[in-house]
Amino acid sequence: MGRLVPAVTRALDVLELFLQGEGTLSAPEVTRKLQLPRTTVHELLTTLAARSYLVTVPEQPGRYRLGVRTYQLGSRYAEQLDLAAEGQQVAREVAETCGETVHVAILEDTEVIYIAKVDSTHAVRMVSAAGRKLPAHCTSVGKLLLAALPEAELDARLDGRELIAMTDNSLTDAAELRDALAVVRKRGIAVEHRESNPDVSCVAAPVRDRSGRVVAALSISVPMIRWSEEREAELAQLAAGGADALSGRLGHHRGQM
């Protein structure tokens, strides 16, 4: 590994202060937070402003906010992202941890499409495939993605639609589905017990892009022979962690909504 350049490290430390939710910062605040000499901070802020990574705030003399160059870099990074490829990598990491089948899915109208999948290492496991479509209301990923929609958009997608059953446990009543979606919004995760497959339960967590919008969901699917309340709690935490990791790859940082 090559030697780190102190001046560059300090400049990046200044920029990363804004990831903590700070809208604007002054030189004294940067000095205090980073424990750097005032002269060094002044030189860093002047240089970053000269290169448009920071700009001064006209109505707040002495304060800085992020400049257009940071937006341009972020936009360029986002253009190069491939949700399916990033999802596959994160799904693989989650599957290696729990040994179960992991999916990443997106919403298309009232169906979910699995864009990434990693199989369980167990002999008894869920059988599925990337590219497969399922009714959203029958899956944990689908319920999570439906719950993330604005109310008007949810109405437009569900009103007049027949809710087809995949198993005896599938939700086929619109009022019951809306109640289930309210629970998902409150919990921040979605759970499905044998609603798309009579032998499988799943738990899913939201994946957000850099704007905070839910763009996908990551789920862990487990045969009922390995399912329990304790296992559900464990996998819910793992799914949330995997979804957060994928969100981070898409430019979202924790705490942003």
JOJO-V33875 format. One line per field, one symbol per residue. ss: DSSP state (a for helix, b for strand, c for the rest). psi: psi as a letter, one per 20 degrees, with the letter a starting at -180 (. if undefined). burial: I if it has 24 or more other C-alpha atoms within 12 Angstrom, else O. A space follows every 10 residues. Layout:
# JOJO-V33875
ss->???
psi->???
burial->???
This chain:
# JOJO-V33875
ss->cccccaaaaa aaaaaaaaaa ccccbbaaaa aaaacccaaa aaaaaaaaaa cccbbbcccc ccbbbbcaaa aaaaaaaaac ccaaaaaaaa aaaaaaaacc bbbbbbbbcc bbbbbbbbcc cccccccccc ccbbbaaaca aaaaaaaccc aaaaaaaacc cccccccccc cccaaaaaaa aaaaaaacbb bbbccccccb bbbbbbbbcc cccbbbbbbb bbbaaaccaa aaaaaaaaaa aaaaaaaaac ccccccc
psi->prpqoghggh ghhghihiij jpgqqrghgg gghilqqhgg ggggggghhh jjhqqqogim pjqqrqrhhh ggggggghhi qogggghggg hggghhgijr ppqpqrpodk qqpoiqppqq iqhorppaqp iqqqphiiqg gghghghiqq ghhgghhhpi ppopphriiq piphghghgh hhgghghirq qpokhipijq qqqqqqpqai iipoirqpqp ppqhijqrhg hggghggggg gghhghghhj jpqpip.
burial->OOOOOOOOOI IIIIIIIIOO OOOIIIIOII IOOOOOOOOO IIOIIIOIIO OOIIIIOOOO OOIIIIIOOI OOOOOOOOOO OOIIOIIIII IIIIIOOIII IIIIIIIOOI IIIIIIIIII OOOOIIIIOI OOIIIIIIII IIIIIIIIIO OOOIOOIIOO OOIOOOOOOI IIOOOOIIOI IOOIIOOIII IIIIIIIOII IIIIIIIIII OOOIIIIIII IIIOOIIOOO IIOOIIIIII IIIIIIIIII IIIIOOO
